[in-house]
Amino acid sequence: MEKVNKIPSRIVEIETSIKLLEYLKRKNVMDDGMYNFCINKLMNKLTLEKSKVDDDYINNIDNYKILT
């Protein structure tokens, strides 16, 4: 049987925020200082979320609900 890679919704949300910031930076909507500040904060959150991932975390269905 094929193994399915599961990615928790919190990690997807953070990565989407990073992509949005990259887009805003390319369109010159935000300056370098604000971009760097936001990216550093998001990268710290992403590192923290990735460090939480283990078998119990992966198997908990609540980690895959996206709040909209």
CHARMM internal coordinates of N, CA and C (Angstrom, degrees):
IC EDIT
DIST 1 N 1 CA 1.4456
DIST 1 CA 1 C 1.5226
ANGL 1 N 1 CA 1 C 108.77
DIST 1 C 2 N 1.2863
ANGL 1 CA 1 C 2 N 116.05
DIHE 1 N 1 CA 1 C 2 N 143.95
DIST 2 N 2 CA 1.4626
ANGL 1 C 2 N 2 CA 122.70
DIHE 1 CA 1 C 2 N 2 CA -177.79
DIST 2 CA 2 C 1.5257
ANGL 2 N 2 CA 2 C 110.89
DIHE 1 C 2 N 2 CA 2 C -78.24
DIST 2 C 3 N 1.2999
ANGL 2 CA 2 C 3 N 116.34
DIHE 2 N 2 CA 2 C 3 N 134.47
DIST 3 N 3 CA 1.4584
ANGL 2 C 3 N 3 CA 121.23
DIHE 2 CA 2 C 3 N 3 CA 178.72
DIST 3 CA 3 C 1.5221
ANGL 3 N 3 CA 3 C 109.11
DIHE 2 C 3 N 3 CA 3 C -82.50
DIST 3 C 4 N 1.3194
ANGL 3 CA 3 C 4 N 116.66
DIHE 3 N 3 CA 3 C 4 N 132.10
DIST 4 N 4 CA 1.4581
ANGL 3 C 4 N 4 CA 122.21
DIHE 3 CA 3 C 4 N 4 CA -179.36
DIST 4 CA 4 C 1.5284
ANGL 4 N 4 CA 4 C 108.15
DIHE 3 C 4 N 4 CA 4 C -99.83
DIST 4 C 5 N 1.3117
ANGL 4 CA 4 C 5 N 116.25
DIHE 4 N 4 CA 4 C 5 N 128.79
DIST 5 N 5 CA 1.4606
ANGL 4 C 5 N 5 CA 120.47
DIHE 4 CA 4 C 5 N 5 CA 176.62
DIST 5 CA 5 C 1.5212
ANGL 5 N 5 CA 5 C 108.79
DIHE 4 C 5 N 5 CA 5 C -80.30
DIST 5 C 6 N 1.3074
ANGL 5 CA 5 C 6 N 115.81
DIHE 5 N 5 CA 5 C 6 N 124.02
DIST 6 N 6 CA 1.4571
ANGL 5 C 6 N 6 CA 121.30
DIHE 5 CA 5 C 6 N 6 CA 178.75
DIST 6 CA 6 C 1.5159
ANGL 6 N 6 CA 6 C 108.22
DIHE 5 C 6 N 6 CA 6 C -104.67
DIST 6 C 7 N 1.3163
ANGL 6 CA 6 C 7 N 115.46
DIHE 6 N 6 CA 6 C 7 N 134.33
DIST 7 N 7 CA 1.4556
ANGL 6 C 7 N 7 CA 120.80
DIHE 6 CA 6 C 7 N 7 CA 177.28
DIST 7 CA 7 C 1.5232
ANGL 7 N 7 CA 7 C 107.10
DIHE 6 C 7 N 7 CA 7 C -121.95
DIST 7 C 8 N 1.3309
ANGL 7 CA 7 C 8 N 117.69
DIHE 7 N 7 CA 7 C 8 N 121.20
DIST 8 N 8 CA 1.4648
ANGL 7 C 8 N 8 CA 120.34
DIHE 7 CA 7 C 8 N 8 CA 179.83
DIST 8 CA 8 C 1.5320
ANGL 8 N 8 CA 8 C 111.48
DIHE 7 C 8 N 8 CA 8 C -59.69
DIST 8 C 9 N 1.3242
ANGL 8 CA 8 C 9 N 115.46
DIHE 8 N 8 CA 8 C 9 N 146.80
DIST 9 N 9 CA 1.4624
ANGL 8 C 9 N 9 CA 121.01
DIHE 8 CA 8 C 9 N 9 CA -176.15
DIST 9 CA 9 C 1.5245
ANGL 9 N 9 CA 9 C 112.43
DIHE 8 C 9 N 9 CA 9 C -62.41
DIST 9 C 10 N 1.3060
ANGL 9 CA 9 C 10 N 117.94
DIHE 9 N 9 CA 9 C 10 N -32.23
DIST 10 N 10 CA 1.4825
ANGL 9 C 10 N 10 CA 120.67
DIHE 9 CA 9 C 10 N 10 CA 179.83
DIST 10 CA 10 C 1.5265
ANGL 10 N 10 CA 10 C 110.25
DIHE 9 C 10 N 10 CA 10 C -62.85
DIST 10 C 11 N 1.3258
ANGL 10 CA 10 C 11 N 117.59
DIHE 10 N 10 CA 10 C 11 N -39.38
DIST 11 N 11 CA 1.4645
ANGL 10 C 11 N 11 CA 120.98
DIHE 10 CA 10 C 11 N 11 CA 178.47
DIST 11 CA 11 C 1.5258
ANGL 11 N 11 CA 11 C 110.29
DIHE 10 C 11 N 11 CA 11 C -68.06
DIST 11 C 12 N 1.3264
ANGL 11 CA 11 C 12 N 116.91
DIHE 11 N 11 CA 11 C 12 N -40.18
DIST 12 N 12 CA 1.4689
ANGL 11 C 12 N 12 CA 120.65
DIHE 11 CA 11 C 12 N 12 CA 177.39
DIST 12 CA 12 C 1.5282
ANGL 12 N 12 CA 12 C 110.11
DIHE 11 C 12 N 12 CA 12 C -62.81
DIST 12 C 13 N 1.3181
ANGL 12 CA 12 C 13 N 116.54
DIHE 12 N 12 CA 12 C 13 N -41.14
DIST 13 N 13 CA 1.4671
ANGL 12 C 13 N 13 CA 121.11
DIHE 12 CA 12 C 13 N 13 CA 179.62
DIST 13 CA 13 C 1.5270
ANGL 13 N 13 CA 13 C 111.33
DIHE 12 C 13 N 13 CA 13 C -62.81
DIST 13 C 14 N 1.3079
ANGL 13 CA 13 C 14 N 117.66
DIHE 13 N 13 CA 13 C 14 N -43.78
DIST 14 N 14 CA 1.4633
ANGL 13 C 14 N 14 CA 121.55
DIHE 13 CA 13 C 14 N 14 CA -179.84
DIST 14 CA 14 C 1.5282
ANGL 14 N 14 CA 14 C 110.61
DIHE 13 C 14 N 14 CA 14 C -66.24
DIST 14 C 15 N 1.3369
ANGL 14 CA 14 C 15 N 117.18
DIHE 14 N 14 CA 14 C 15 N -43.07
DIST 15 N 15 CA 1.4576
ANGL 14 C 15 N 15 CA 120.38
DIHE 14 CA 14 C 15 N 15 CA 179.48
DIST 15 CA 15 C 1.5232
ANGL 15 N 15 CA 15 C 111.58
DIHE 14 C 15 N 15 CA 15 C -65.31
DIST 15 C 16 N 1.3324
ANGL 15 CA 15 C 16 N 117.23
DIHE 15 N 15 CA 15 C 16 N -34.94
DIST 16 N 16 CA 1.4628
ANGL 15 C 16 N 16 CA 121.19
DIHE 15 CA 15 C 16 N 16 CA 176.09
DIST 16 CA 16 C 1.5267
ANGL 16 N 16 CA 16 C 110.37
DIHE 15 C 16 N 16 CA 16 C -66.07
DIST 16 C 17 N 1.3195
ANGL 16 CA 16 C 17 N 117.09
DIHE 16 N 16 CA 16 C 17 N -39.87
DIST 17 N 17 CA 1.4712
ANGL 16 C 17 N 17 CA 120.92
DIHE 16 CA 16 C 17 N 17 CA 177.50
DIST 17 CA 17 C 1.5225
ANGL 17 N 17 CA 17 C 110.90
DIHE 16 C 17 N 17 CA 17 C -62.73
DIST 17 C 18 N 1.3135
ANGL 17 CA 17 C 18 N 117.11
DIHE 17 N 17 CA 17 C 18 N -39.39
DIST 18 N 18 CA 1.4639
ANGL 17 C 18 N 18 CA 121.14
DIHE 17 CA 17 C 18 N 18 CA 178.27
DIST 18 CA 18 C 1.5248
ANGL 18 N 18 CA 18 C 110.12
DIHE 17 C 18 N 18 CA 18 C -63.59
DIST 18 C 19 N 1.3384
ANGL 18 CA 18 C 19 N 116.97
DIHE 18 N 18 CA 18 C 19 N -43.42
DIST 19 N 19 CA 1.4726
ANGL 18 C 19 N 19 CA 120.74
DIHE 18 CA 18 C 19 N 19 CA 178.24
DIST 19 CA 19 C 1.5183
ANGL 19 N 19 CA 19 C 110.93
DIHE 18 C 19 N 19 CA 19 C -62.45
DIST 19 C 20 N 1.3198
ANGL 19 CA 19 C 20 N 117.53
DIHE 19 N 19 CA 19 C 20 N -39.21
DIST 20 N 20 CA 1.4616
ANGL 19 C 20 N 20 CA 121.35
DIHE 19 CA 19 C 20 N 20 CA 177.89
DIST 20 CA 20 C 1.5290
ANGL 20 N 20 CA 20 C 110.65
DIHE 19 C 20 N 20 CA 20 C -63.50
DIST 20 C 21 N 1.3156
ANGL 20 CA 20 C 21 N 116.98
DIHE 20 N 20 CA 20 C 21 N -43.28
DIST 21 N 21 CA 1.4652
ANGL 20 C 21 N 21 CA 120.34
DIHE 20 CA 20 C 21 N 21 CA 178.28
DIST 21 CA 21 C 1.5236
ANGL 21 N 21 CA 21 C 111.19
DIHE 20 C 21 N 21 CA 21 C -63.54
DIST 21 C 22 N 1.3316
ANGL 21 CA 21 C 22 N 116.83
DIHE 21 N 21 CA 21 C 22 N -39.19
DIST 22 N 22 CA 1.4722
ANGL 21 C 22 N 22 CA 119.91
DIHE 21 CA 21 C 22 N 22 CA 177.32
DIST 22 CA 22 C 1.5205
ANGL 22 N 22 CA 22 C 110.60
DIHE 21 C 22 N 22 CA 22 C -62.34
DIST 22 C 23 N 1.3355
ANGL 22 CA 22 C 23 N 116.74
DIHE 22 N 22 CA 22 C 23 N -40.02
DIST 23 N 23 CA 1.4689
ANGL 22 C 23 N 23 CA 120.85
DIHE 22 CA 22 C 23 N 23 CA 177.63
DIST 23 CA 23 C 1.5345
ANGL 23 N 23 CA 23 C 110.76
DIHE 22 C 23 N 23 CA 23 C -63.59
DIST 23 C 24 N 1.3271
ANGL 23 CA 23 C 24 N 116.36
DIHE 23 N 23 CA 23 C 24 N -46.50
DIST 24 N 24 CA 1.4652
ANGL 23 C 24 N 24 CA 120.19
DIHE 23 CA 23 C 24 N 24 CA 179.90
DIST 24 CA 24 C 1.5267
ANGL 24 N 24 CA 24 C 111.61
DIHE 23 C 24 N 24 CA 24 C -62.34
DIST 24 C 25 N 1.3184
ANGL 24 CA 24 C 25 N 116.35
DIHE 24 N 24 CA 24 C 25 N -36.51
DIST 25 N 25 CA 1.4611
ANGL 24 C 25 N 25 CA 121.09
DIHE 24 CA 24 C 25 N 25 CA 178.08
DIST 25 CA 25 C 1.5257
ANGL 25 N 25 CA 25 C 110.89
DIHE 24 C 25 N 25 CA 25 C -65.16
DIST 25 C 26 N 1.3440
ANGL 25 CA 25 C 26 N 116.73
DIHE 25 N 25 CA 25 C 26 N -43.38
DIST 26 N 26 CA 1.4681
ANGL 25 C 26 N 26 CA 120.74
DIHE 25 CA 25 C 26 N 26 CA 178.88
DIST 26 CA 26 C 1.5235
ANGL 26 N 26 CA 26 C 111.80
DIHE 25 C 26 N 26 CA 26 C -63.59
DIST 26 C 27 N 1.3286
ANGL 26 CA 26 C 27 N 116.75
DIHE 26 N 26 CA 26 C 27 N -33.88
DIST 27 N 27 CA 1.4690
ANGL 26 C 27 N 27 CA 121.47
DIHE 26 CA 26 C 27 N 27 CA -178.86
DIST 27 CA 27 C 1.5275
ANGL 27 N 27 CA 27 C 111.69
DIHE 26 C 27 N 27 CA 27 C -86.55
DIST 27 C 28 N 1.3195
ANGL 27 CA 27 C 28 N 117.60
DIHE 27 N 27 CA 27 C 28 N 6.28
DIST 28 N 28 CA 1.4704
ANGL 27 C 28 N 28 CA 124.00
DIHE 27 CA 27 C 28 N 28 CA 179.08
DIST 28 CA 28 C 1.5263
ANGL 28 N 28 CA 28 C 113.02
DIHE 27 C 28 N 28 CA 28 C 58.22
DIST 28 C 29 N 1.3294
ANGL 28 CA 28 C 29 N 116.40
DIHE 28 N 28 CA 28 C 29 N 34.88
DIST 29 N 29 CA 1.4532
ANGL 28 C 29 N 29 CA 121.19
DIHE 28 CA 28 C 29 N 29 CA 176.88
DIST 29 CA 29 C 1.5280
ANGL 29 N 29 CA 29 C 110.19
DIHE 28 C 29 N 29 CA 29 C -83.79
DIST 29 C 30 N 1.3119
ANGL 29 CA 29 C 30 N 116.66
DIHE 29 N 29 CA 29 C 30 N -29.41
DIST 30 N 30 CA 1.4586
ANGL 29 C 30 N 30 CA 119.83
DIHE 29 CA 29 C 30 N 30 CA 179.71
DIST 30 CA 30 C 1.5348
ANGL 30 N 30 CA 30 C 110.03
DIHE 29 C 30 N 30 CA 30 C -127.08
DIST 30 C 31 N 1.3150
ANGL 30 CA 30 C 31 N 115.41
DIHE 30 N 30 CA 30 C 31 N 151.16
DIST 31 N 31 CA 1.4588
ANGL 30 C 31 N 31 CA 120.09
DIHE 30 CA 30 C 31 N 31 CA -178.49
DIST 31 CA 31 C 1.5264
ANGL 31 N 31 CA 31 C 110.88
DIHE 30 C 31 N 31 CA 31 C -83.99
DIST 31 C 32 N 1.3228
ANGL 31 CA 31 C 32 N 115.55
DIHE 31 N 31 CA 31 C 32 N 171.52
DIST 32 N 32 CA 1.4698
ANGL 31 C 32 N 32 CA 121.41
DIHE 31 CA 31 C 32 N 32 CA -176.14
DIST 32 CA 32 C 1.5248
ANGL 32 N 32 CA 32 C 112.91
DIHE 31 C 32 N 32 CA 32 C -61.40
DIST 32 C 33 N 1.3288
ANGL 32 CA 32 C 33 N 116.59
DIHE 32 N 32 CA 32 C 33 N -41.19
DIST 33 N 33 CA 1.4609
ANGL 32 C 33 N 33 CA 120.39
DIHE 32 CA 32 C 33 N 33 CA -177.57
DIST 33 CA 33 C 1.5188
ANGL 33 N 33 CA 33 C 112.24
DIHE 32 C 33 N 33 CA 33 C -62.80
DIST 33 C 34 N 1.3142
ANGL 33 CA 33 C 34 N 116.49
DIHE 33 N 33 CA 33 C 34 N -47.21
DIST 34 N 34 CA 1.4609
ANGL 33 C 34 N 34 CA 120.67
DIHE 33 CA 33 C 34 N 34 CA -179.89
DIST 34 CA 34 C 1.5271
ANGL 34 N 34 CA 34 C 110.48
DIHE 33 C 34 N 34 CA 34 C -66.85
DIST 34 C 35 N 1.3181
ANGL 34 CA 34 C 35 N 116.90
DIHE 34 N 34 CA 34 C 35 N -40.02
DIST 35 N 35 CA 1.4617
ANGL 34 C 35 N 35 CA 121.50
DIHE 34 CA 34 C 35 N 35 CA 178.33
DIST 35 CA 35 C 1.5274
ANGL 35 N 35 CA 35 C 110.55
DIHE 34 C 35 N 35 CA 35 C -60.46
DIST 35 C 36 N 1.3209
ANGL 35 CA 35 C 36 N 116.90
DIHE 35 N 35 CA 35 C 36 N -49.86
DIST 36 N 36 CA 1.4665
ANGL 35 C 36 N 36 CA 121.12
DIHE 35 CA 35 C 36 N 36 CA -179.12
DIST 36 CA 36 C 1.5254
ANGL 36 N 36 CA 36 C 111.87
DIHE 35 C 36 N 36 CA 36 C -62.20
DIST 36 C 37 N 1.3434
ANGL 36 CA 36 C 37 N 116.10
DIHE 36 N 36 CA 36 C 37 N -41.23
DIST 37 N 37 CA 1.4636
ANGL 36 C 37 N 37 CA 120.70
DIHE 36 CA 36 C 37 N 37 CA 178.91
DIST 37 CA 37 C 1.5278
ANGL 37 N 37 CA 37 C 110.36
DIHE 36 C 37 N 37 CA 37 C -60.72
DIST 37 C 38 N 1.3328
ANGL 37 CA 37 C 38 N 116.73
DIHE 37 N 37 CA 37 C 38 N -49.69
DIST 38 N 38 CA 1.4675
ANGL 37 C 38 N 38 CA 121.35
DIHE 37 CA 37 C 38 N 38 CA -178.09
DIST 38 CA 38 C 1.5275
ANGL 38 N 38 CA 38 C 111.59
DIHE 37 C 38 N 38 CA 38 C -65.19
DIST 38 C 39 N 1.3182
ANGL 38 CA 38 C 39 N 117.02
DIHE 38 N 38 CA 38 C 39 N -42.80
DIST 39 N 39 CA 1.4611
ANGL 38 C 39 N 39 CA 120.62
DIHE 38 CA 38 C 39 N 39 CA 179.99
DIST 39 CA 39 C 1.5292
ANGL 39 N 39 CA 39 C 110.57
DIHE 38 C 39 N 39 CA 39 C -63.15
DIST 39 C 40 N 1.3225
ANGL 39 CA 39 C 40 N 117.69
DIHE 39 N 39 CA 39 C 40 N -42.60
DIST 40 N 40 CA 1.4701
ANGL 39 C 40 N 40 CA 120.52
DIHE 39 CA 39 C 40 N 40 CA 178.97
DIST 40 CA 40 C 1.5205
ANGL 40 N 40 CA 40 C 111.37
DIHE 39 C 40 N 40 CA 40 C -61.94
DIST 40 C 41 N 1.3434
ANGL 40 CA 40 C 41 N 117.52
DIHE 40 N 40 CA 40 C 41 N -42.24
DIST 41 N 41 CA 1.4630
ANGL 40 C 41 N 41 CA 121.04
DIHE 40 CA 40 C 41 N 41 CA 178.00
DIST 41 CA 41 C 1.5265
ANGL 41 N 41 CA 41 C 110.52
DIHE 40 C 41 N 41 CA 41 C -62.48
DIST 41 C 42 N 1.3354
ANGL 41 CA 41 C 42 N 116.59
DIHE 41 N 41 CA 41 C 42 N -45.06
DIST 42 N 42 CA 1.4600
ANGL 41 C 42 N 42 CA 120.16
DIHE 41 CA 41 C 42 N 42 CA -178.83
DIST 42 CA 42 C 1.5268
ANGL 42 N 42 CA 42 C 112.00
DIHE 41 C 42 N 42 CA 42 C -67.92
DIST 42 C 43 N 1.3094
ANGL 42 CA 42 C 43 N 117.30
DIHE 42 N 42 CA 42 C 43 N -37.19
DIST 43 N 43 CA 1.4669
ANGL 42 C 43 N 43 CA 120.27
DIHE 42 CA 42 C 43 N 43 CA 178.45
DIST 43 CA 43 C 1.5310
ANGL 43 N 43 CA 43 C 110.78
DIHE 42 C 43 N 43 CA 43 C -65.28
DIST 43 C 44 N 1.3360
ANGL 43 CA 43 C 44 N 116.74
DIHE 43 N 43 CA 43 C 44 N -37.34
DIST 44 N 44 CA 1.4664
ANGL 43 C 44 N 44 CA 119.85
DIHE 43 CA 43 C 44 N 44 CA 176.46
DIST 44 CA 44 C 1.5246
ANGL 44 N 44 CA 44 C 110.79
DIHE 43 C 44 N 44 CA 44 C -64.51
DIST 44 C 45 N 1.3488
ANGL 44 CA 44 C 45 N 116.62
DIHE 44 N 44 CA 44 C 45 N -42.41
DIST 45 N 45 CA 1.4641
ANGL 44 C 45 N 45 CA 120.21
DIHE 44 CA 44 C 45 N 45 CA 177.60
DIST 45 CA 45 C 1.5223
ANGL 45 N 45 CA 45 C 111.00
DIHE 44 C 45 N 45 CA 45 C -64.19
DIST 45 C 46 N 1.3261
ANGL 45 CA 45 C 46 N 116.58
DIHE 45 N 45 CA 45 C 46 N -40.60
DIST 46 N 46 CA 1.4591
ANGL 45 C 46 N 46 CA 121.03
DIHE 45 CA 45 C 46 N 46 CA -179.76
DIST 46 CA 46 C 1.5252
ANGL 46 N 46 CA 46 C 110.96
DIHE 45 C 46 N 46 CA 46 C -63.73
DIST 46 C 47 N 1.3135
ANGL 46 CA 46 C 47 N 116.47
DIHE 46 N 46 CA 46 C 47 N -42.61
DIST 47 N 47 CA 1.4677
ANGL 46 C 47 N 47 CA 120.82
DIHE 46 CA 46 C 47 N 47 CA 177.58
DIST 47 CA 47 C 1.5234
ANGL 47 N 47 CA 47 C 110.54
DIHE 46 C 47 N 47 CA 47 C -62.19
DIST 47 C 48 N 1.3183
ANGL 47 CA 47 C 48 N 116.96
DIHE 47 N 47 CA 47 C 48 N -41.99
DIST 48 N 48 CA 1.4591
ANGL 47 C 48 N 48 CA 121.50
DIHE 47 CA 47 C 48 N 48 CA 178.81
DIST 48 CA 48 C 1.5250
ANGL 48 N 48 CA 48 C 110.75
DIHE 47 C 48 N 48 CA 48 C -63.63
DIST 48 C 49 N 1.3133
ANGL 48 CA 48 C 49 N 117.94
DIHE 48 N 48 CA 48 C 49 N -45.80
DIST 49 N 49 CA 1.4624
ANGL 48 C 49 N 49 CA 121.29
DIHE 48 CA 48 C 49 N 49 CA 179.72
DIST 49 CA 49 C 1.5260
ANGL 49 N 49 CA 49 C 111.45
DIHE 48 C 49 N 49 CA 49 C -63.92
DIST 49 C 50 N 1.3215
ANGL 49 CA 49 C 50 N 117.21
DIHE 49 N 49 CA 49 C 50 N -41.20
DIST 50 N 50 CA 1.4631
ANGL 49 C 50 N 50 CA 120.00
DIHE 49 CA 49 C 50 N 50 CA 179.81
DIST 50 CA 50 C 1.5237
ANGL 50 N 50 CA 50 C 111.62
DIHE 49 C 50 N 50 CA 50 C -67.27
DIST 50 C 51 N 1.3304
ANGL 50 CA 50 C 51 N 117.34
DIHE 50 N 50 CA 50 C 51 N -29.63
DIST 51 N 51 CA 1.4603
ANGL 50 C 51 N 51 CA 119.75
DIHE 50 CA 50 C 51 N 51 CA 178.63
DIST 51 CA 51 C 1.5314
ANGL 51 N 51 CA 51 C 111.80
DIHE 50 C 51 N 51 CA 51 C -72.53
DIST 51 C 52 N 1.3253
ANGL 51 CA 51 C 52 N 117.50
DIHE 51 N 51 CA 51 C 52 N -21.47
DIST 52 N 52 CA 1.4613
ANGL 51 C 52 N 52 CA 121.86
DIHE 51 CA 51 C 52 N 52 CA 178.81
DIST 52 CA 52 C 1.5278
ANGL 52 N 52 CA 52 C 112.43
DIHE 51 C 52 N 52 CA 52 C -77.30
DIST 52 C 53 N 1.3167
ANGL 52 CA 52 C 53 N 117.36
DIHE 52 N 52 CA 52 C 53 N -19.65
DIST 53 N 53 CA 1.4580
ANGL 52 C 53 N 53 CA 121.07
DIHE 52 CA 52 C 53 N 53 CA -172.29
DIST 53 CA 53 C 1.5298
ANGL 53 N 53 CA 53 C 110.56
DIHE 52 C 53 N 53 CA 53 C -70.48
DIST 53 C 54 N 1.3143
ANGL 53 CA 53 C 54 N 114.84
DIHE 53 N 53 CA 53 C 54 N 119.72
DIST 54 N 54 CA 1.4575
ANGL 53 C 54 N 54 CA 122.96
DIHE 53 CA 53 C 54 N 54 CA 171.57
DIST 54 CA 54 C 1.5323
ANGL 54 N 54 CA 54 C 106.77
DIHE 53 C 54 N 54 CA 54 C -145.70
DIST 54 C 55 N 1.3102
ANGL 54 CA 54 C 55 N 118.73
DIHE 54 N 54 CA 54 C 55 N -173.30
DIST 55 N 55 CA 1.4643
ANGL 54 C 55 N 55 CA 121.04
DIHE 54 CA 54 C 55 N 55 CA -176.13
DIST 55 CA 55 C 1.5259
ANGL 55 N 55 CA 55 C 112.65
DIHE 54 C 55 N 55 CA 55 C -61.53
DIST 55 C 56 N 1.3335
ANGL 55 CA 55 C 56 N 117.16
DIHE 55 N 55 CA 55 C 56 N -41.58
DIST 56 N 56 CA 1.4699
ANGL 55 C 56 N 56 CA 119.69
DIHE 55 CA 55 C 56 N 56 CA 179.47
DIST 56 CA 56 C 1.5220
ANGL 56 N 56 CA 56 C 110.96
DIHE 55 C 56 N 56 CA 56 C -65.62
DIST 56 C 57 N 1.3149
ANGL 56 CA 56 C 57 N 116.58
DIHE 56 N 56 CA 56 C 57 N -40.38
DIST 57 N 57 CA 1.4617
ANGL 56 C 57 N 57 CA 121.72
DIHE 56 CA 56 C 57 N 57 CA 179.72
DIST 57 CA 57 C 1.5243
ANGL 57 N 57 CA 57 C 110.26
DIHE 56 C 57 N 57 CA 57 C -65.25
DIST 57 C 58 N 1.3212
ANGL 57 CA 57 C 58 N 116.93
DIHE 57 N 57 CA 57 C 58 N -42.36
DIST 58 N 58 CA 1.4585
ANGL 57 C 58 N 58 CA 121.77
DIHE 57 CA 57 C 58 N 58 CA -179.27
DIST 58 CA 58 C 1.5273
ANGL 58 N 58 CA 58 C 111.28
DIHE 57 C 58 N 58 CA 58 C -65.81
DIST 58 C 59 N 1.3178
ANGL 58 CA 58 C 59 N 117.51
DIHE 58 N 58 CA 58 C 59 N -37.83
DIST 59 N 59 CA 1.4589
ANGL 58 C 59 N 59 CA 121.30
DIHE 58 CA 58 C 59 N 59 CA -176.88
DIST 59 CA 59 C 1.5274
ANGL 59 N 59 CA 59 C 114.13
DIHE 58 C 59 N 59 CA 59 C -82.98
DIST 59 C 60 N 1.3131
ANGL 59 CA 59 C 60 N 118.58
DIHE 59 N 59 CA 59 C 60 N -6.87
DIST 60 N 60 CA 1.4595
ANGL 59 C 60 N 60 CA 122.28
DIHE 59 CA 59 C 60 N 60 CA 178.25
DIST 60 CA 60 C 1.5253
ANGL 60 N 60 CA 60 C 109.03
DIHE 59 C 60 N 60 CA 60 C -83.98
DIST 60 C 61 N 1.3223
ANGL 60 CA 60 C 61 N 117.12
DIHE 60 N 60 CA 60 C 61 N 113.16
DIST 61 N 61 CA 1.4633
ANGL 60 C 61 N 61 CA 122.27
DIHE 60 CA 60 C 61 N 61 CA -175.25
DIST 61 CA 61 C 1.5238
ANGL 61 N 61 CA 61 C 112.40
DIHE 60 C 61 N 61 CA 61 C -64.73
DIST 61 C 62 N 1.3159
ANGL 61 CA 61 C 62 N 119.15
DIHE 61 N 61 CA 61 C 62 N -23.85
DIST 62 N 62 CA 1.4634
ANGL 61 C 62 N 62 CA 121.75
DIHE 61 CA 61 C 62 N 62 CA -179.97
DIST 62 CA 62 C 1.5266
ANGL 62 N 62 CA 62 C 112.41
DIHE 61 C 62 N 62 CA 62 C -64.77
DIST 62 C 63 N 1.3087
ANGL 62 CA 62 C 63 N 118.04
DIHE 62 N 62 CA 62 C 63 N -20.33
DIST 63 N 63 CA 1.4633
ANGL 62 C 63 N 63 CA 120.79
DIHE 62 CA 62 C 63 N 63 CA 179.96
DIST 63 CA 63 C 1.5227
ANGL 63 N 63 CA 63 C 112.89
DIHE 62 C 63 N 63 CA 63 C -79.47
DIST 63 C 64 N 1.3261
ANGL 63 CA 63 C 64 N 116.69
DIHE 63 N 63 CA 63 C 64 N -1.35
DIST 64 N 64 CA 1.4626
ANGL 63 C 64 N 64 CA 120.03
DIHE 63 CA 63 C 64 N 64 CA -177.67
DIST 64 CA 64 C 1.5103
ANGL 64 N 64 CA 64 C 113.01
DIHE 63 C 64 N 64 CA 64 C -114.75
DIST 64 C 65 N 1.3141
ANGL 64 CA 64 C 65 N 116.76
DIHE 64 N 64 CA 64 C 65 N 8.38
DIST 65 N 65 CA 1.4625
ANGL 64 C 65 N 65 CA 120.44
DIHE 64 CA 64 C 65 N 65 CA 177.78
DIST 65 CA 65 C 1.5174
ANGL 65 N 65 CA 65 C 109.36
DIHE 64 C 65 N 65 CA 65 C -86.77
DIST 65 C 66 N 1.3014
ANGL 65 CA 65 C 66 N 115.57
DIHE 65 N 65 CA 65 C 66 N 126.55
DIST 66 N 66 CA 1.4622
ANGL 65 C 66 N 66 CA 120.20
DIHE 65 CA 65 C 66 N 66 CA 178.67
DIST 66 CA 66 C 1.5247
ANGL 66 N 66 CA 66 C 108.04
DIHE 65 C 66 N 66 CA 66 C -98.01
DIST 66 C 67 N 1.3002
ANGL 66 CA 66 C 67 N 116.08
DIHE 66 N 66 CA 66 C 67 N 123.66
DIST 67 N 67 CA 1.4557
ANGL 66 C 67 N 67 CA 121.63
DIHE 66 CA 66 C 67 N 67 CA 178.00
DIST 67 CA 67 C 1.5184
ANGL 67 N 67 CA 67 C 108.81
DIHE 66 C 67 N 67 CA 67 C -88.39
DIST 67 C 68 N 1.3196
ANGL 67 CA 67 C 68 N 114.82
DIHE 67 N 67 CA 67 C 68 N 124.89
DIST 68 N 68 CA 1.4731
ANGL 67 C 68 N 68 CA 118.97
DIHE 67 CA 67 C 68 N 68 CA 179.83
DIST 68 CA 68 C 1.5018
ANGL 68 N 68 CA 68 C 110.03
DIHE 67 C 68 N 68 CA 68 C -121.67
END
COOR INIT
IC SEED 1 N 1 CA 1 C
IC BUILD
